[in-house]
Amino acid sequence: MTCSAISPTIQCLVELLGSDHTLLRMHGVRTLAQLGPVARPALAALSHATRDRNRKVRRAAAEALASVARSA
């Protein structure tokens, strides 16, 4: 997945998943989940987020991953 392959909005949200701040990572995950099939290019990043150091982010990422994958 390259930057040119996804929209700037999705790219920005994916970048949030790499933030040092838990709330920003959570915001990115939740927003991607709300986007549904539009967020399909972020599936790899959401999968990676299921291994986040924060339990709540991991859980939200797993739910988002299921939601985006199911709707795609």
Secondary structure, 3 states (H helix, E strand, C coil): CCHHHCCHHHHHHHHHCCCCCHHHHHHHHHHHHHHHHHHHHHHHHHHHHCCCCCHHHHHHHHHHHHHHHHHC
